[in-house]
């Protein structure tokens, strides 16, 4: 049961399922403020995997829906002869029912709903996804990303995606709602969200302060964790750099080998590791995200690094 999940067990992210962990944290936050130790564990879990933030958002939605259902069921006039002991018993049972329902609802959320606006989840690991979605348009989903759709509404939960919407579509990213017709790229991380309009029009509303911005093609909107929105017009070079992943291209302009290797490792099962002086060496050029071998050959030729190639990995020294 959720109440039996120890903090020491939560510290080991490999011993408990993602959805169960998310439901635990939501229930714990709703019952009482987190201690400093608990807050540190939660932040560590969120930082451990970008998909954990999406799981926490889903658990919040489930909690709210379950709490409303319980309230509707229990919000009735109590008989005049109900004593205080019986009242406490009913209240305790309601809280227990809510906690149990949150956990049970995790599995139900992942099942298709029998309705015209069926909820669906799409996620990727070290791969990308291109798919046409009914009532929305075309979706390009970057690696380690996740979305949820229902009707003509899309929730961006983690990672990066591009929406190409021929008709009006609603997109939600955390506390930001966008009404969109055109092409919009959304990049989501725990510190900052970014929206880039490639073409068309997008009406952006910040639910924290009700600020509204009409985004123009070529403009990027940065949204901080506190809700502050900053817009800027990208240069052609920055625009290309932000969207190169759609063509499977990595443009290196001053990044270290270690930084470049981390990007390649997101898209490939063959991993690159840098050691010693190779960490900070800089390589400039354009490379295919799906071809780490060509990148390594260029590094060896231009930077004279040594390499050791074994099954599944490449080490640069």
WOJO-V46616 format. One line per field, one symbol per residue. ss: DSSP state (H for helix, E for strand, - for the rest). psi: psi as a letter, one per 20 degrees, with the letter a starting at -180 (. if undefined). A space follows every 10 residues. Layout:
ss=???
psi=???
This chain:
ss=-HHH--HHHH H------HHH HHHHHHHHHH H----HHHHH HHHHHHHH-- HHHHHHHHHH HHHHHHHHHH HHHH------ ---HHHHHHH HHHHHHHHHH HHHHHHHHH- ---------E EEE-----EE EEE---EEEE E----EEEEE --EEEEEEEE EEEEEEEEEE EEE--EEEEE EEEEEEEE-- -EEEEEEEEE EEEEEE---- -EEEE---EE EEEE----EE EEE--HHHHH HHHHHHH-EE EE---EHHHH HHHHHHH--- EEEE-HHHH- -E--EEEE-- -HHHHHHHHH HHH---EEEE --EEEE-
psi=rhijoqhhhh hoiijqqghg gghghggghh hqqqrhgghg gghhghhhph ihgghhgghg gggggghggg ghhimqpqqh jprhghghgg gghgghgggh hgghighhhi qqqmrhmppq qpqrdlrrpp qpppifbppo prqlrprpqp ckpppohqcq qppoohrpqp ppocjpppoq obpppppprh hqqppoogrb qpoppoigjj pppopqpiqp oporhiippp qqpqrhghgg hhjhhhjkqp opmiqrhggg hhghhhiqho qppqqchhgi qppprpqphj mhghgggggh ghikqqqopr piqppp.
